[in-house]
């Protein structure tokens, strides 16, 4: 059994989606968006939700990836009155800003409190 689930994000609601230009400029700040549920909405309830998204960058010819950022989603509708009573829900959507001189691979991971860890990778070219 694999630790991370992987699938096409267009057909699986748990897979994080990385959005970035296919080619970025060396040394310039670039926005990277990571979300869960882009094509098929993921539930966002107290009992079933995405807890966090992490983004890493693994430059070509490097031994290890670098963590770009980690975003926690802590509001899932719970209140002292019980599950799904607050009306406050954080959505699994994050924007990171990355600057690199090297091509490599972005790796997004996410965690669903019911269905575990999920992963998606995207190659990044630099000009």
C-alpha positions as CSV (number, residue, x, y, z in Angstrom):
1,X,0.0,0.0,0.0
2,X,1.3,3.5,-0.9
3,X,1.4,6.2,1.7
4,X,0.0,8.8,-0.8
5,X,-2.9,8.4,-3.0
6,X,-2.5,9.6,-6.6
7,X,-5.0,10.0,-9.4
8,X,-6.1,12.4,-12.1
9,X,-7.4,15.4,-10.3
10,X,-10.1,15.8,-12.9
11,X,-11.7,12.6,-11.7
12,X,-10.6,12.4,-8.0
13,X,-11.7,15.0,-5.5
14,X,-8.8,14.5,-3.0
15,X,-5.8,15.2,-5.3
16,X,-4.2,18.6,-4.9
17,X,-4.0,20.7,-8.1
18,X,-0.9,22.7,-8.9
19,X,-1.4,25.8,-11.1
20,X,1.7,27.5,-12.5
21,X,3.0,28.6,-15.9
22,X,4.7,25.7,-17.7
23,X,7.9,27.9,-18.1
24,X,8.9,30.5,-15.6
25,X,11.6,33.1,-15.7
26,X,14.8,32.4,-13.7
27,X,15.1,34.4,-10.6
28,X,11.7,36.1,-10.9
29,X,8.8,35.7,-8.4
30,X,6.2,33.3,-9.7
31,X,2.7,32.6,-8.2
32,X,1.8,29.0,-7.5
33,X,-1.8,28.0,-6.7
34,X,-2.6,24.7,-5.0
35,X,-6.2,23.6,-4.3
36,X,-8.2,20.5,-3.6
37,X,-11.5,19.9,-5.3
38,X,-10.9,21.9,-8.5
39,X,-13.1,19.8,-10.8
40,X,-15.0,17.7,-8.2
41,X,-15.8,19.5,-4.9
42,X,-14.4,17.9,-1.8
43,X,-16.7,17.9,1.2
44,X,-15.9,20.6,3.7
45,X,-17.7,19.5,6.9
46,X,-16.6,18.9,10.4
47,X,-16.7,15.1,9.8
48,X,-14.9,15.2,6.4
49,X,-12.5,17.9,5.2
50,X,-9.0,18.7,4.0
51,X,-6.8,19.6,6.9
52,X,-3.7,21.0,5.1
53,X,-1.8,21.5,1.9
54,X,2.0,21.4,1.6
55,X,4.1,22.5,-1.4
56,X,7.6,21.4,-2.1
57,X,10.1,22.1,-4.9
58,X,12.7,19.5,-6.0
59,X,15.3,21.1,-8.3
60,X,16.9,19.0,-10.9
61,X,20.2,17.4,-9.8
62,X,19.5,18.0,-6.1
63,X,19.3,15.2,-3.6
64,X,16.3,16.5,-1.6
65,X,13.3,18.7,-2.2
66,X,12.7,22.0,-0.4
67,X,9.5,22.9,1.4
68,X,8.0,26.0,-0.1
69,X,5.1,26.2,2.4
70,X,2.4,24.6,4.5
71,X,-1.1,25.9,4.9
72,X,-3.5,24.6,7.6
73,X,-7.2,24.8,7.2
74,X,-8.7,24.9,10.7
75,X,-12.3,26.1,10.3
76,X,-14.6,23.2,9.4
77,X,-17.9,24.4,10.8
78,X,-17.5,23.1,14.3
79,X,-18.5,25.3,17.3
80,X,-19.4,24.7,20.9
81,X,-23.0,24.0,19.7
82,X,-21.6,20.9,17.7
83,X,-20.5,19.9,14.2
84,X,-21.3,22.2,11.3
85,X,-23.0,24.8,13.4
86,X,-20.6,27.8,13.2
87,X,-21.1,28.5,9.5
88,X,-17.3,29.2,9.2
89,X,-15.4,27.0,6.8
90,X,-11.8,27.5,5.4
91,X,-11.5,26.3,1.8
92,X,-8.5,24.1,0.7
93,X,-6.9,26.8,-1.5
94,X,-3.5,28.3,-1.2
95,X,-1.3,30.7,-3.1
96,X,2.5,30.5,-2.8
97,X,5.2,32.7,-4.3
98,X,8.3,30.9,-5.6
99,X,11.6,32.2,-7.0
100,X,14.1,29.7,-8.5
101,X,17.0,29.7,-11.0
102,X,16.6,25.9,-11.5
103,X,14.1,23.7,-13.3
104,X,12.6,20.9,-11.3
105,X,9.4,19.4,-9.9
106,X,6.7,20.9,-7.7
107,X,5.1,18.4,-5.4
108,X,1.9,19.2,-3.6
109,X,0.5,17.0,-0.8
110,X,-2.7,17.2,1.1
111,X,-4.4,15.5,3.9
112,X,-8.1,14.4,4.2
113,X,-9.2,13.5,7.7
114,X,-11.1,10.5,6.3
115,X,-9.1,9.4,3.3
116,X,-5.5,10.2,4.2
117,X,-2.6,11.6,2.2
118,X,-2.8,12.7,-1.5
119,X,-0.1,13.9,-3.9
120,X,0.3,15.6,-7.2
121,X,3.5,16.6,-9.1
122,X,4.2,19.1,-11.9
123,X,7.4,19.7,-13.8
124,X,8.6,23.3,-14.0
125,X,10.9,24.6,-16.7
126,X,13.0,27.7,-16.3
127,X,14.2,30.1,-19.0
